[in-house]
Amino acid sequence: MKKTIALQDLDCANCAAKMENGIKKIDGVNSVSISFVTQKMVLDIEDTNSENILKEIKAVCKRIEPDCILKI
């Protein structure tokens, strides 16, 4: 499943890179790309467990950038 998620209050490109690297390690994530400039995340995740995968992605993002809001 491919999904584009808007990010609100992503403050720096370094944080975006850290979030991207953390998300890549989650089981079920085929690919992820975060653009600091456009404030968007493009995901390709497995359909079978997408709800839990999205919860894990939110947790990674909150740990690295607590003020960032994912608009799923």
mmCIF file of the N, C-alpha and C atoms, coordinates in Angstrom:
data_MODEL
# 
_entry.id   MODEL 
# 
loop_
_atom_site.group_PDB 
_atom_site.id 
_atom_site.type_symbol 
_atom_site.label_atom_id 
_atom_site.label_alt_id 
_atom_site.label_comp_id 
_atom_site.label_asym_id 
_atom_site.label_entity_id 
_atom_site.label_seq_id 
_atom_site.pdbx_PDB_ins_code 
_atom_site.Cartn_x 
_atom_site.Cartn_y 
_atom_site.Cartn_z 
_atom_site.occupancy 
_atom_site.B_iso_or_equiv 
_atom_site.pdbx_formal_charge 
_atom_site.auth_seq_id 
_atom_site.auth_comp_id 
_atom_site.auth_asym_id 
_atom_site.auth_atom_id 
_atom_site.pdbx_PDB_model_num 
ATOM 1   N N  . MET A 1 1  ? 0.843  -1.169 0.000  1.00 0.00 ? 1  MET A N  1 
ATOM 2   C CA . MET A 1 1  ? 0.000  0.000  0.000  1.00 0.00 ? 1  MET A CA 1 
ATOM 3   C C  . MET A 1 1  ? 0.889  1.233  0.000  1.00 0.00 ? 1  MET A C  1 
ATOM 4   N N  . LYS A 1 2  ? 0.659  2.096  -0.947 1.00 0.00 ? 2  LYS A N  1 
ATOM 5   C CA . LYS A 1 2  ? 1.401  3.353  -0.992 1.00 0.00 ? 2  LYS A CA 1 
ATOM 6   C C  . LYS A 1 2  ? 0.548  4.433  -0.353 1.00 0.00 ? 2  LYS A C  1 
ATOM 7   N N  . LYS A 1 3  ? 1.196  5.288  0.418  1.00 0.00 ? 3  LYS A N  1 
ATOM 8   C CA . LYS A 1 3  ? 0.478  6.314  1.157  1.00 0.00 ? 3  LYS A CA 1 
ATOM 9   C C  . LYS A 1 3  ? 1.349  7.555  1.262  1.00 0.00 ? 3  LYS A C  1 
ATOM 10  N N  . THR A 1 4  ? 0.731  8.718  1.086  1.00 0.00 ? 4  THR A N  1 
ATOM 11  C CA . THR A 1 4  ? 1.420  9.989  1.287  1.00 0.00 ? 4  THR A CA 1 
ATOM 12  C C  . THR A 1 4  ? 0.828  10.644 2.521  1.00 0.00 ? 4  THR A C  1 
ATOM 13  N N  . ILE A 1 5  ? 1.710  11.033 3.442  1.00 0.00 ? 5  ILE A N  1 
ATOM 14  C CA . ILE A 1 5  ? 1.283  11.613 4.711  1.00 0.00 ? 5  ILE A CA 1 
ATOM 15  C C  . ILE A 1 5  ? 1.871  13.007 4.840  1.00 0.00 ? 5  ILE A C  1 
ATOM 16  N N  . ALA A 1 6  ? 1.018  13.978 5.128  1.00 0.00 ? 6  ALA A N  1 
ATOM 17  C CA . ALA A 1 6  ? 1.478  15.342 5.366  1.00 0.00 ? 6  ALA A CA 1 
ATOM 18  C C  . ALA A 1 6  ? 2.051  15.425 6.775  1.00 0.00 ? 6  ALA A C  1 
ATOM 19  N N  . LEU A 1 7  ? 3.132  16.160 6.908  1.00 0.00 ? 7  LEU A N  1 
ATOM 20  C CA . LEU A 1 7  ? 3.775  16.363 8.198  1.00 0.00 ? 7  LEU A CA 1 
ATOM 21  C C  . LEU A 1 7  ? 3.637  17.829 8.589  1.00 0.00 ? 7  LEU A C  1 
ATOM 22  N N  . GLN A 1 8  ? 3.256  18.066 9.822  1.00 0.00 ? 8  GLN A N  1 
ATOM 23  C CA . GLN A 1 8  ? 3.117  19.436 10.302 1.00 0.00 ? 8  GLN A CA 1 
ATOM 24  C C  . GLN A 1 8  ? 4.147  19.674 11.398 1.00 0.00 ? 8  GLN A C  1 
ATOM 25  N N  . ASP A 1 9  ? 4.825  20.796 11.348 1.00 0.00 ? 9  ASP A N  1 
ATOM 26  C CA . ASP A 1 9  ? 5.812  21.207 12.353 1.00 0.00 ? 9  ASP A CA 1 
ATOM 27  C C  . ASP A 1 9  ? 7.063  20.332 12.381 1.00 0.00 ? 9  ASP A C  1 
ATOM 28  N N  . LEU A 1 10 ? 7.486  19.858 11.225 1.00 0.00 ? 10 LEU A N  1 
ATOM 29  C CA . LEU A 1 10 ? 8.775  19.176 11.104 1.00 0.00 ? 10 LEU A CA 1 
ATOM 30  C C  . LEU A 1 10 ? 9.827  20.277 11.024 1.00 0.00 ? 10 LEU A C  1 
ATOM 31  N N  . ASP A 1 11 ? 10.707 20.349 12.028 1.00 0.00 ? 11 ASP A N  1 
ATOM 32  C CA . ASP A 1 11 ? 11.562 21.521 12.186 1.00 0.00 ? 11 ASP A CA 1 
ATOM 33  C C  . ASP A 1 11 ? 12.902 21.491 11.471 1.00 0.00 ? 11 ASP A C  1 
ATOM 34  N N  . CYS A 1 12 ? 13.443 20.307 11.175 1.00 0.00 ? 12 CYS A N  1 
ATOM 35  C CA . CYS A 1 12 ? 14.763 20.315 10.542 1.00 0.00 ? 12 CYS A CA 1 
ATOM 36  C C  . CYS A 1 12 ? 14.965 19.098 9.644  1.00 0.00 ? 12 CYS A C  1 
ATOM 37  N N  . ALA A 1 13 ? 15.832 19.281 8.664  1.00 0.00 ? 13 ALA A N  1 
ATOM 38  C CA . ALA A 1 13 ? 16.120 18.207 7.712  1.00 0.00 ? 13 ALA A CA 1 
ATOM 39  C C  . ALA A 1 13 ? 16.823 17.038 8.398  1.00 0.00 ? 13 ALA A C  1 
ATOM 40  N N  . ASN A 1 14 ? 17.630 17.314 9.404  1.00 0.00 ? 14 ASN A N  1 
ATOM 41  C CA . ASN A 1 14 ? 18.320 16.250 10.126 1.00 0.00 ? 14 ASN A CA 1 
ATOM 42  C C  . ASN A 1 14 ? 17.310 15.343 10.844 1.00 0.00 ? 14 ASN A C  1 
ATOM 43  N N  . CYS A 1 15 ? 16.295 15.950 11.444 1.00 0.00 ? 15 CYS A N  1 
ATOM 44  C CA . CYS A 1 15 ? 15.252 15.157 12.102 1.00 0.00 ? 15 CYS A CA 1 
ATOM 45  C C  . CYS A 1 15 ? 14.493 14.314 11.078 1.00 0.00 ? 15 CYS A C  1 
ATOM 46  N N  . ALA A 1 16 ? 14.239 14.876 9.914  1.00 0.00 ? 16 ALA A N  1 
ATOM 47  C CA . ALA A 1 16 ? 13.560 14.130 8.848  1.00 0.00 ? 16 ALA A CA 1 
ATOM 48  C C  . ALA A 1 16 ? 14.377 12.907 8.453  1.00 0.00 ? 16 ALA A C  1 
ATOM 49  N N  . ALA A 1 17 ? 15.687 13.063 8.352  1.00 0.00 ? 17 ALA A N  1 
ATOM 50  C CA . ALA A 1 17 ? 16.564 11.950 7.992  1.00 0.00 ? 17 ALA A CA 1 
ATOM 51  C C  . ALA A 1 17 ? 16.568 10.883 9.094  1.00 0.00 ? 17 ALA A C  1 
ATOM 52  N N  . LYS A 1 18 ? 16.589 11.319 10.354 1.00 0.00 ? 18 LYS A N  1 
ATOM 53  C CA . LYS A 1 18 ? 16.551 10.363 11.469 1.00 0.00 ? 18 LYS A CA 1 
ATOM 54  C C  . LYS A 1 18 ? 15.229 9.599  11.481 1.00 0.00 ? 18 LYS A C  1 
ATOM 55  N N  . MET A 1 19 ? 14.124 10.301 11.227 1.00 0.00 ? 19 MET A N  1 
ATOM 56  C CA . MET A 1 19 ? 12.819 9.650  11.181 1.00 0.00 ? 19 MET A CA 1 
ATOM 57  C C  . MET A 1 19 ? 12.783 8.627  10.056 1.00 0.00 ? 19 MET A C  1 
ATOM 58  N N  . GLU A 1 20 ? 13.301 9.004  8.904  1.00 0.00 ? 20 GLU A N  1 
ATOM 59  C CA . GLU A 1 20 ? 13.320 8.110  7.746  1.00 0.00 ? 20 GLU A CA 1 
ATOM 60  C C  . GLU A 1 20 ? 14.117 6.845  8.064  1.00 0.00 ? 20 GLU A C  1 
ATOM 61  N N  . ASN A 1 21 ? 15.285 7.007  8.666  1.00 0.00 ? 21 ASN A N  1 
ATOM 62  C CA . ASN A 1 21 ? 16.111 5.849  9.009  1.00 0.00 ? 21 ASN A CA 1 
ATOM 63  C C  . ASN A 1 21 ? 15.436 4.947  10.035 1.00 0.00 ? 21 ASN A C  1 
ATOM 64  N N  . GLY A 1 22 ? 14.755 5.534  11.014 1.00 0.00 ? 22 GLY A N  1 
ATOM 65  C CA . GLY A 1 22 ? 14.048 4.751  12.016 1.00 0.00 ? 22 GLY A CA 1 
ATOM 66  C C  . GLY A 1 22 ? 12.876 3.984  11.432 1.00 0.00 ? 22 GLY A C  1 
ATOM 67  N N  . ILE A 1 23 ? 12.149 4.629  10.522 1.00 0.00 ? 23 ILE A N  1 
ATOM 68  C CA . ILE A 1 23 ? 10.977 3.999  9.910  1.00 0.00 ? 23 ILE A CA 1 
ATOM 69  C C  . ILE A 1 23 ? 11.395 2.846  9.001  1.00 0.00 ? 23 ILE A C  1 
ATOM 70  N N  . LYS A 1 24 ? 12.531 2.984  8.333  1.00 0.00 ? 24 LYS A N  1 
ATOM 71  C CA . LYS A 1 24 ? 13.009 1.917  7.442  1.00 0.00 ? 24 LYS A CA 1 
ATOM 72  C C  . LYS A 1 24 ? 13.245 0.610  8.192  1.00 0.00 ? 24 LYS A C  1 
ATOM 73  N N  . LYS A 1 25 ? 13.496 0.683  9.493  1.00 0.00 ? 25 LYS A N  1 
ATOM 74  C CA . LYS A 1 25 ? 13.793 -0.503 10.297 1.00 0.00 ? 25 LYS A CA 1 
ATOM 75  C C  . LYS A 1 25 ? 12.543 -1.251 10.750 1.00 0.00 ? 25 LYS A C  1 
ATOM 76  N N  . ILE A 1 26 ? 11.366 -0.666 10.549 1.00 0.00 ? 26 ILE A N  1 
ATOM 77  C CA . ILE A 1 26 ? 10.116 -1.286 10.984 1.00 0.00 ? 26 ILE A CA 1 
ATOM 78  C C  . ILE A 1 26 ? 9.740  -2.406 10.017 1.00 0.00 ? 26 ILE A C  1 
ATOM 79  N N  . ASP A 1 27 ? 9.399  -3.575 10.583 1.00 0.00 ? 27 ASP A N  1 
ATOM 80  C CA . ASP A 1 27 ? 8.938  -4.697 9.756  1.00 0.00 ? 27 ASP A CA 1 
ATOM 81  C C  . ASP A 1 27 ? 7.656  -4.306 9.041  1.00 0.00 ? 27 ASP A C  1 
ATOM 82  N N  . GLY A 1 28 ? 7.599  -4.579 7.752  1.00 0.00 ? 28 GLY A N  1 
ATOM 83  C CA . GLY A 1 28 ? 6.416  -4.262 6.966  1.00 0.00 ? 28 GLY A CA 1 
ATOM 84  C C  . GLY A 1 28 ? 6.547  -2.990 6.154  1.00 0.00 ? 28 GLY A C  1 
ATOM 85  N N  . VAL A 1 29 ? 7.622  -2.232 6.398  1.00 0.00 ? 29 VAL A N  1 
ATOM 86  C CA . VAL A 1 29 ? 7.859  -1.011 5.614  1.00 0.00 ? 29 VAL A CA 1 
ATOM 87  C C  . VAL A 1 29 ? 8.758  -1.382 4.438  1.00 0.00 ? 29 VAL A C  1 
ATOM 88  N N  . ASN A 1 30 ? 8.216  -1.249 3.233  1.00 0.00 ? 30 ASN A N  1 
ATOM 89  C CA . ASN A 1 30 ? 8.993  -1.550 2.033  1.00 0.00 ? 30 ASN A CA 1 
ATOM 90  C C  . ASN A 1 30 ? 9.896  -0.386 1.646  1.00 0.00 ? 30 ASN A C  1 
ATOM 91  N N  . SER A 1 31 ? 9.363  0.837  1.757  1.00 0.00 ? 31 SER A N  1 
ATOM 92  C CA . SER A 1 31 ? 10.178 2.024  1.468  1.00 0.00 ? 31 SER A CA 1 
ATOM 93  C C  . SER A 1 31 ? 9.541  3.234  2.126  1.00 0.00 ? 31 SER A C  1 
ATOM 94  N N  . VAL A 1 32 ? 10.377 4.231  2.392  1.00 0.00 ? 32 VAL A N  1 
ATOM 95  C CA . VAL A 1 32 ? 9.900  5.492  2.967  1.00 0.00 ? 32 VAL A CA 1 
ATOM 96  C C  . VAL A 1 32 ? 10.803 6.614  2.473  1.00 0.00 ? 32 VAL A C  1 
ATOM 97  N N  . SER A 1 33 ? 10.198 7.745  2.211  1.00 0.00 ? 33 SER A N  1 
ATOM 98  C CA . SER A 1 33 ? 10.934 8.933  1.808  1.00 0.00 ? 33 SER A CA 1 
ATOM 99  C C  . SER A 1 33 ? 10.279 10.136 2.469  1.00 0.00 ? 33 SER A C  1 
ATOM 100 N N  . ILE A 1 34 ? 11.070 10.922 3.193  1.00 0.00 ? 34 ILE A N  1 
ATOM 101 C CA . ILE A 1 34 ? 10.549 12.113 3.861  1.00 0.00 ? 34 ILE A CA 1 
ATOM 102 C C  . ILE A 1 34 ? 11.216 13.337 3.250  1.00 0.00 ? 34 ILE A C  1 
ATOM 103 N N  . SER A 1 35 ? 10.396 14.280 2.823  1.00 0.00 ? 35 SER A N  1 
ATOM 104 C CA . SER A 1 35 ? 10.902 15.529 2.269  1.00 0.00 ? 35 SER A CA 1 
ATOM 105 C C  . SER A 1 35 ? 10.667 16.648 3.275  1.00 0.00 ? 35 SER A C  1 
ATOM 106 N N  . PHE A 1 36 ? 11.756 17.224 3.770  1.00 0.00 ? 36 PHE A N  1 
ATOM 107 C CA . PHE A 1 36 ? 11.650 18.339 4.703  1.00 0.00 ? 36 PHE A CA 1 
ATOM 108 C C  . PHE A 1 36 ? 11.054 19.562 4.005  1.00 0.00 ? 36 PHE A C  1 
ATOM 109 N N  . VAL A 1 37 ? 11.417 19.767 2.760  1.00 0.00 ? 37 VAL A N  1 
ATOM 110 C CA . VAL A 1 37 ? 10.969 20.947 2.005  1.00 0.00 ? 37 VAL A CA 1 
ATOM 111 C C  . VAL A 1 37 ? 9.454  20.933 1.802  1.00 0.00 ? 37 VAL A C  1 
ATOM 112 N N  . THR A 1 38 ? 8.909  19.785 1.374  1.00 0.00 ? 38 THR A N  1 
ATOM 113 C CA . THR A 1 38 ? 7.465  19.700 1.109  1.00 0.00 ? 38 THR A CA 1 
ATOM 114 C C  . THR A 1 38 ? 6.663  19.264 2.330  1.00 0.00 ? 38 THR A C  1 
ATOM 115 N N  . GLN A 1 39 ? 7.366  18.868 3.412  1.00 0.00 ? 39 GLN A N  1 
ATOM 116 C CA . GLN A 1 39 ? 6.720  18.404 4.641  1.00 0.00 ? 39 GLN A CA 1 
ATOM 117 C C  . GLN A 1 39 ? 5.807  17.204 4.360  1.00 0.00 ? 39 GLN A C  1 
ATOM 118 N N  . LYS A 1 40 ? 6.321  16.247 3.565  1.00 0.00 ? 40 LYS A N  1 
ATOM 119 C CA . LYS A 1 40 ? 5.544  15.053 3.228  1.00 0.00 ? 40 LYS A CA 1 
ATOM 120 C C  . LYS A 1 40 ? 6.380  13.790 3.387  1.00 0.00 ? 40 LYS A C  1 
ATOM 121 N N  . MET A 1 41 ? 5.671  12.717 3.732  1.00 0.00 ? 41 MET A N  1 
ATOM 122 C CA . MET A 1 41 ? 6.271  11.394 3.830  1.00 0.00 ? 41 MET A CA 1 
ATOM 123 C C  . MET A 1 41 ? 5.553  10.493 2.825  1.00 0.00 ? 41 MET A C  1 
ATOM 124 N N  . VAL A 1 42 ? 6.333  9.787  2.014  1.00 0.00 ? 42 VAL A N  1 
ATOM 125 C CA . VAL A 1 42 ? 5.773  8.835  1.067  1.00 0.00 ? 42 VAL A CA 1 
ATOM 126 C C  . VAL A 1 42 ? 6.167  7.448  1.542  1.00 0.00 ? 42 VAL A C  1 
ATOM 127 N N  . LEU A 1 43 ? 5.151  6.624  1.809  1.00 0.00 ? 43 LEU A N  1 
ATOM 128 C CA . LEU A 1 43 ? 5.354  5.283  2.356  1.00 0.00 ? 43 LEU A CA 1 
ATOM 129 C C  . LEU A 1 43 ? 4.904  4.215  1.379  1.00 0.00 ? 43 LEU A C  1 
ATOM 130 N N  . ASP A 1 44 ? 5.579  3.083  1.427  1.00 0.00 ? 44 ASP A N  1 
ATOM 131 C CA . ASP A 1 44 ? 5.100  1.865  0.791  1.00 0.00 ? 44 ASP A CA 1 
ATOM 132 C C  . ASP A 1 44 ? 5.168  0.801  1.877  1.00 0.00 ? 44 ASP A C  1 
ATOM 133 N N  . ILE A 1 45 ? 4.002  0.406  2.384  1.00 0.00 ? 45 ILE A N  1 
ATOM 134 C CA . ILE A 1 45 ? 3.941  -0.562 3.475  1.00 0.00 ? 45 ILE A CA 1 
ATOM 135 C C  . ILE A 1 45 ? 3.059  -1.740 3.082  1.00 0.00 ? 45 ILE A C  1 
ATOM 136 N N  . GLU A 1 46 ? 3.222  -2.847 3.815  1.00 0.00 ? 46 GLU A N  1 
ATOM 137 C CA . GLU A 1 46 ? 2.420  -4.040 3.569  1.00 0.00 ? 46 GLU A CA 1 
ATOM 138 C C  . GLU A 1 46 ? 0.973  -3.788 3.977  1.00 0.00 ? 46 GLU A C  1 
ATOM 139 N N  . ASP A 1 47 ? 0.038  -4.297 3.192  1.00 0.00 ? 47 ASP A N  1 
ATOM 140 C CA . ASP A 1 47 ? -1.390 -4.118 3.454  1.00 0.00 ? 47 ASP A CA 1 
ATOM 141 C C  . ASP A 1 47 ? -1.878 -4.907 4.672  1.00 0.00 ? 47 ASP A C  1 
ATOM 142 N N  . THR A 1 48 ? -1.272 -6.060 4.926  1.00 0.00 ? 48 THR A N  1 
ATOM 143 C CA . THR A 1 48 ? -1.803 -6.994 5.911  1.00 0.00 ? 48 THR A CA 1 
ATOM 144 C C  . THR A 1 48 ? -1.816 -6.449 7.338  1.00 0.00 ? 48 THR A C  1 
ATOM 145 N N  . ASN A 1 49 ? -0.855 -5.651 7.713  1.00 0.00 ? 49 ASN A N  1 
ATOM 146 C CA . ASN A 1 49 ? -0.744 -5.166 9.087  1.00 0.00 ? 49 ASN A CA 1 
ATOM 147 C C  . ASN A 1 49 ? -0.579 -3.651 9.108  1.00 0.00 ? 49 ASN A C  1 
ATOM 148 N N  . SER A 1 50 ? -1.233 -2.971 8.196  1.00 0.00 ? 50 SER A N  1 
ATOM 149 C CA . SER A 1 50 ? -0.972 -1.536 7.998  1.00 0.00 ? 50 SER A CA 1 
ATOM 150 C C  . SER A 1 50 ? -1.308 -0.688 9.224  1.00 0.00 ? 50 SER A C  1 
ATOM 151 N N  . GLU A 1 51 ? -2.349 -1.045 9.961  1.00 0.00 ? 51 GLU A N  1 
ATOM 152 C CA . GLU A 1 51 ? -2.730 -0.241 11.127 1.00 0.00 ? 51 GLU A CA 1 
ATOM 153 C C  . GLU A 1 51 ? -1.627 -0.242 12.190 1.00 0.00 ? 51 GLU A C  1 
ATOM 154 N N  . ASN A 1 52 ? -1.079 -1.413 12.485 1.00 0.00 ? 52 ASN A N  1 
ATOM 155 C CA . ASN A 1 52 ? 0.005  -1.507 13.471 1.00 0.00 ? 52 ASN A CA 1 
ATOM 156 C C  . ASN A 1 52 ? 1.281  -0.865 12.964 1.00 0.00 ? 52 ASN A C  1 
ATOM 157 N N  . ILE A 1 53 ? 1.558  -0.998 11.675 1.00 0.00 ? 53 ILE A N  1 
ATOM 158 C CA . ILE A 1 53 ? 2.750  -0.377 11.093 1.00 0.00 ? 53 ILE A CA 1 
ATOM 159 C C  . ILE A 1 53 ? 2.653  1.142  11.222 1.00 0.00 ? 53 ILE A C  1 
ATOM 160 N N  . LEU A 1 54 ? 1.476  1.697  10.940 1.00 0.00 ? 54 LEU A N  1 
ATOM 161 C CA . LEU A 1 54 ? 1.288  3.146  11.062 1.00 0.00 ? 54 LEU A CA 1 
ATOM 162 C C  . LEU A 1 54 ? 1.445  3.613  12.506 1.00 0.00 ? 54 LEU A C  1 
ATOM 163 N N  . LYS A 1 55 ? 1.008  2.808  13.468 1.00 0.00 ? 55 LYS A N  1 
ATOM 164 C CA . LYS A 1 55 ? 1.203  3.146  14.884 1.00 0.00 ? 55 LYS A CA 1 
ATOM 165 C C  . LYS A 1 55 ? 2.683  3.196  15.229 1.00 0.00 ? 55 LYS A C  1 
ATOM 166 N N  . GLU A 1 56 ? 3.447  2.231  14.727 1.00 0.00 ? 56 GLU A N  1 
ATOM 167 C CA . GLU A 1 56 ? 4.891  2.209  14.973 1.00 0.00 ? 56 GLU A CA 1 
ATOM 168 C C  . GLU A 1 56 ? 5.572  3.410  14.326 1.00 0.00 ? 56 GLU A C  1 
ATOM 169 N N  . ILE A 1 57 ? 5.123  3.773  13.131 1.00 0.00 ? 57 ILE A N  1 
ATOM 170 C CA . ILE A 1 57 ? 5.690  4.937  12.436 1.00 0.00 ? 57 ILE A CA 1 
ATOM 171 C C  . ILE A 1 57 ? 5.433  6.201  13.247 1.00 0.00 ? 57 ILE A C  1 
ATOM 172 N N  . LYS A 1 58 ? 4.221  6.351  13.769 1.00 0.00 ? 58 LYS A N  1 
ATOM 173 C CA . LYS A 1 58 ? 3.900  7.514  14.607 1.00 0.00 ? 58 LYS A CA 1 
ATOM 174 C C  . LYS A 1 58 ? 4.805  7.566  15.835 1.00 0.00 ? 58 LYS A C  1 
ATOM 175 N N  . ALA A 1 59 ? 5.037  6.402  16.454 1.00 0.00 ? 59 ALA A N  1 
ATOM 176 C CA . ALA A 1 59 ? 5.868  6.336  17.657 1.00 0.00 ? 59 ALA A CA 1 
ATOM 177 C C  . ALA A 1 59 ? 7.301  6.759  17.353 1.00 0.00 ? 59 ALA A C  1 
ATOM 178 N N  . VAL A 1 60 ? 7.841  6.301  16.224 1.00 0.00 ? 60 VAL A N  1 
ATOM 179 C CA . VAL A 1 60 ? 9.200  6.692  15.832 1.00 0.00 ? 60 VAL A CA 1 
ATOM 180 C C  . VAL A 1 60 ? 9.275  8.197  15.630 1.00 0.00 ? 60 VAL A C  1 
ATOM 181 N N  . CYS A 1 61 ? 8.289  8.747  14.943 1.00 0.00 ? 61 CYS A N  1 
ATOM 182 C CA . CYS A 1 61 ? 8.285  10.183 14.663 1.00 0.00 ? 61 CYS A CA 1 
ATOM 183 C C  . CYS A 1 61 ? 8.172  11.004 15.938 1.00 0.00 ? 61 CYS A C  1 
ATOM 184 N N  . LYS A 1 62 ? 7.313  10.583 16.854 1.00 0.00 ? 62 LYS A N  1 
ATOM 185 C CA . LYS A 1 62 ? 7.143  11.310 18.122 1.00 0.00 ? 62 LYS A CA 1 
ATOM 186 C C  . LYS A 1 62 ? 8.405  11.258 18.975 1.00 0.00 ? 62 LYS A C  1 
ATOM 187 N N  . ARG A 1 63 ? 9.124  10.129 18.922 1.00 0.00 ? 63 ARG A N  1 
ATOM 188 C CA . ARG A 1 63 ? 10.348 9.999  19.704 1.00 0.00 ? 63 ARG A CA 1 
ATOM 189 C C  . ARG A 1 63 ? 11.425 10.958 19.193 1.00 0.00 ? 63 ARG A C  1 
ATOM 190 N N  . ILE A 1 64 ? 11.520 11.116 17.881 1.00 0.00 ? 64 ILE A N  1 
ATOM 191 C CA . ILE A 1 64 ? 12.568 11.940 17.276 1.00 0.00 ? 64 ILE A CA 1 
ATOM 192 C C  . ILE A 1 64 ? 12.163 13.403 17.228 1.00 0.00 ? 64 ILE A C  1 
ATOM 193 N N  . GLU A 1 65 ? 10.915 13.675 16.868 1.00 0.00 ? 65 GLU A N  1 
ATOM 194 C CA . GLU A 1 65 ? 10.409 15.047 16.707 1.00 0.00 ? 65 GLU A CA 1 
ATOM 195 C C  . GLU A 1 65 ? 9.054  15.141 17.398 1.00 0.00 ? 65 GLU A C  1 
ATOM 196 N N  . PRO A 1 66 ? 9.035  15.377 18.722 1.00 0.00 ? 66 PRO A N  1 
ATOM 197 C CA . PRO A 1 66 ? 7.780  15.333 19.492 1.00 0.00 ? 66 PRO A CA 1 
ATOM 198 C C  . PRO A 1 66 ? 6.702  16.313 19.013 1.00 0.00 ? 66 PRO A C  1 
ATOM 199 N N  . ASP A 1 67 ? 7.088  17.422 18.412 1.00 0.00 ? 67 ASP A N  1 
ATOM 200 C CA . ASP A 1 67 ? 6.103  18.421 17.972 1.00 0.00 ? 67 ASP A CA 1 
ATOM 201 C C  . ASP A 1 67 ? 5.534  18.130 16.589 1.00 0.00 ? 67 ASP A C  1 
ATOM 202 N N  . CYS A 1 68 ? 6.094  17.166 15.889 1.00 0.00 ? 68 CYS A N  1 
ATOM 203 C CA . CYS A 1 68 ? 5.648  16.859 14.536 1.00 0.00 ? 68 CYS A CA 1 
ATOM 204 C C  . CYS A 1 68 ? 4.331  16.092 14.574 1.00 0.00 ? 68 CYS A C  1 
ATOM 205 N N  . ILE A 1 69 ? 3.391  16.531 13.731 1.00 0.00 ? 69 ILE A N  1 
ATOM 206 C CA . ILE A 1 69 ? 2.077  15.893 13.651 1.00 0.00 ? 69 ILE A CA 1 
ATOM 207 C C  . ILE A 1 69 ? 1.950  15.219 12.295 1.00 0.00 ? 69 ILE A C  1 
ATOM 208 N N  . LEU A 1 70 ? 1.588  13.931 12.307 1.00 0.00 ? 70 LEU A N  1 
ATOM 209 C CA . LEU A 1 70 ? 1.354  13.185 11.067 1.00 0.00 ? 70 LEU A CA 1 
ATOM 210 C C  . LEU A 1 70 ? -0.119 13.272 10.723 1.00 0.00 ? 70 LEU A C  1 
ATOM 211 N N  . LYS A 1 71 ? -0.429 13.755 9.559  1.00 0.00 ? 71 LYS A N  1 
ATOM 212 C CA . LYS A 1 71 ? -1.819 13.886 9.119  1.00 0.00 ? 71 LYS A CA 1 
ATOM 213 C C  . LYS A 1 71 ? -2.172 12.709 8.229  1.00 0.00 ? 71 LYS A C  1 
ATOM 214 N N  . ILE A 1 72 ? -2.569 11.613 8.879  1.00 0.00 ? 72 ILE A N  1 
ATOM 215 C CA . ILE A 1 72 ? -2.871 10.369 8.168  1.00 0.00 ? 72 ILE A CA 1 
ATOM 216 C C  . ILE A 1 72 ? -4.323 10.364 7.727  1.00 0.00 ? 72 ILE A C  1 
# 
